[in-house]
Amino acid sequence: MAALPSALGGYPERDERREGRLDRLLAGVRYIAGGARAPARDLQRIVGLTDDAARDLDDATDLAAQARALRPALRRAGLRDIRAAARCFALVRQAAQQSIGQRHFDVQLIGGWAMLNGRIAEMQTGEGKTLTATLTAAAAALGGRAVHVITVNDYLATRDAADMGPIYRALGLTVGCVHHGMDAAARRAAYRCDVTYCSNKEIAFDYLRDRVALGGRPRPIAMRVDALAAPQEERLLLRGLQFAIVDEADSVLIDEARTPLILSAEAKQGHEEKLHAQALRLARELGDKHFIVRQRGLEITDAGLARLEELCRGLAGIWRGPRRREQLVRQALTALHLFARDRHYLVRDGKVQIIDENTGRLMADRSWEHGLHQLIELKEGCEATGRRETLARISYQRFFRRYLELAGMTGTAGEVATELWSVYRLRVAIIPTHRPMRRVRHRDRIFGRADAKWHAVVERVRGLTGQGRPVLIGTRSVAASEELARRLDAAGIAYRLLNARQDREEAEIVARAGEPSCVTVATNMAGRGTDIKLAPGVAQAGGLHVIATELNDSPRIDRQLFGRCGRQGDLGSCEAILAIDEDLIGSYLPGASALRGFSRLRLAGRAVFALAQWRAGRVHSRARRDLLDLDDYFGDMLAFAGRGE
């Protein structure tokens, strides 16, 4: 159990310890002995104890006063004392019932207790993870921790802070929310609250800003000296990394862990735009035989290097050096051939905006590094932004491992339980459902080519809407969603489109997706954190039907999409209608293209997709490990040089 933050100085966080072979061996033994993923049988005692504690609540005393009286016990006994936690859970449940008219189910008590014990609670989609988190957050806050409830985007953070805020306030706790566009003073005030809701990107970059202000890792003596010149409260944003609850934990801790977080500032401008324009011109002179596209990038062949040398004759400066010109042209080829408009980015208001591949949402304030963003801007005819200088960087793995106490919740942790343990030392607890699951999974339908797939999707939608059932259709890209939209238009089928172009209307579109015969076409952005409530009469017609038109690199993201239906015991069904000639197969199993000539595929098609997803998982896992190793290396080098991260 971590020590109380008050004992750790002004900016508490966990010290990183590099593991040796013996450490990894002992961790492996603990993993085998305890299991990284196990049912929550050992956690169910909390239900009876919470019910017992509820009978002892004083109806004559307000909840905030009872919560204040509980603080010393939680601080003295610790958060993992089950009897103190049960008394706290009883108070939180009563506060929820009085303030927002919702009462925690028994399975939510189990989930809250799992997280208070530093685990990932695997709760099926629709089981009420947002409400569950209030149990853990309130207990940790009453125990003296600064609590961060971290989710995948600003929309969910703002929504959850507003919806759950009355519960905390009924207990005498303050609640804040951090989102994009806030100034430093507003952020600082939000982080001073007992419980703060925020997205993973916002809090990670705020942490990097604090690191820049501190000049590296927080050092208690140096912080006290600096405080004589300027109060710490006016310089820093956070109160350290004390207790985090990560919503959609697999998305944040695993899927997004392949990309480093880099805090940058405008740098002095040189001749970069001219160099990038020349690199694009040279890259367009190279043909298919001059480069090879691989799973993890692009390589220029020997023939390509010879052709490049020939093209650079007569050019001065940097183009005379073989290594530097190869790097520039390889980046230009990457911009031309590996990054596609309406899949990896949008062009909006003359600017290139990145699309998050896991959620389908725009990341307007993010840019690719090493000149790639500027190359894509020039490729699209946009004005190139200036070169940026790195101020600080960190990976999500290193950031979250610095929390004194870390927990999370998600509907899909099973496939990555081993990695969650090996990287974060987090076990997964499988939480039972409140009501029996009634979701029906139909057999996959796999075609050789996309045209046949889209035709089958349109006909399936026509049949389902004729029965009065709403349909949610998932795609992986803006381009694919708009291709399906054109075909639905041609068939005379009304629909609502939800992708990165319509991200501002997400809440309204999702709110209507459960109406009779409503058709919603969506990218991955509809896959997490959003509830589709069924209109009256829809459940009797069979409930919501979900169609996946492409599989994602990870089966977990597919499961999130299918989890939009059949929630909380409702009727619902789902299926995948696929084609061999899609990006997943082309990227990770290109040899399967021989199957495109077949009109329908069954066993062979399913095996092909399963193998492609397995290969994609291996590639992404290796990329995350490589990034963590690189991050450790940079940390060591900067520490040796006496500089911050």
Buried (B, 14 or more C-beta within 10 A) or exposed (E): EBEBBEEBBBBBBBEEEEEEEEEEEEBEEEBEEEEBBBEBEEBBEBBEBBBEBBEEBEEEEBBBEBBEEBBEBBBEBBBEBBEBBBBBBBBBBBBBBBBBEBEBBBBBBBBBBBBBBBBBBBBBBBBBBBBBBBBBBBBBBBBBBBBBBBBBBBBBBBBBBEBBBBBBBBBBBBBBBBBBEBEEEBBBBBBBBBBBBBBBBBBBBBBBBBBBBBEBBBBEEEBEEBBEEEEBEEBBBBBBBBBBBBBBBBBBBBBBBBBBBBBBEEEEEEEBBEBBBBBBEBBEEBEEEBBEBEBEEBEBBEEBBEBBBEBBEEEEEBBEEEEEBBBBBBBBBBBBBEBEBBBBBBBEEEBBBBBBBBBBBBBEEBBBEEBBBBBBBBBBEBEBBEBBEEBBBBBBBBBBBBBBBBBBBBBBBBBBBBBBBBBBBBBBBBBBBBEEBBBBEEEBBBBBBBEBBBBBBBEBBBEBBEEBBBBBBBBBBBBBBBBBBEBBEEEEBEBBBBBBBBBEEBEEBBEBBBBBBBBBBBBBBBBBBBBBBBBEEBBEBBBBBBBBBBBBBBBBBBBBBBBBBBBBBBBBBBBBBBBBBBBBBBBBBEEBEEBBEBEEBEEEBBEBBEBBBEBBBEBBBEBBBEBBEEBBEBBEEBEEEEEBB
